[in-house]
Every structure is written in C-alpha cells, then in structure tokens.
Amino acid sequence: QLQASGGGLVQPGGSLRLSCAASGFAFSVRDMDWYRQAPGKEREWVTGISFDLNTNYLASVKGRFTISRDNGKNIVYLQMNNLKPEDTAVYHCSVRIAGSRYWGQGTLVTVSS
C-alpha cells in the first residue's frame, strides 16, 4: 500500500513537501518513483530514487525538486521548491515489484496565484 500526502494550494515560487508512506512490501530494497498527472494530460514520470539512493529527475523539475527516502520509516519524500503553475497535477508515488507497477491514491498539488 502507498499513501501519499502533503499536497495543497501554493503560490508560484512556493514550496511543498510530499510524503508517501509505504507498507506491505520490503521498502528498503525497492526503487521508488513519483509520477504526476496534470488535468487533461497523460501521467508522466517525475523522479525516482533507487534502493541505494541514486536519483533521477525529469528535466523540467531538475534543480527544483528533490526526492529522498527514510528506510526506517518506509517513507519517500518529494521536496518541491520554486513551484510553477505547470507543476499543477495529482502526484502519485509508485513502486515496481515483480514486473507490476503499483500506485498510491495521489495527492493534488495546485500552483496558482
């Protein structure tokens, strides 16, 4: 199970930190990802962190977003700074296990003045 939280309404240039609490699988040995889906658009991959802490980012968020994880608490975080209106989306955390991808319910981030 994946439970995302931390979304909300923020002004352009603001910050939010999303959290995703994981349960029911061996979190510490799994790569974790964040995806987002903006209104009327397809879901896109945003960032990922491997079990051994390697990170990758979508080009448009690199330098503004930071993914991290706490293996003791089974939580993956997404720190989002300098938010832009185009970051508005439902953000989902995700994990791939045995060839299948699993999704959390998502948390809505709205960037607007």
Order of alpha helices (4+ residues) and beta strands (2+ residues): beta-beta-beta-beta-beta-beta-beta-beta-beta-beta-beta
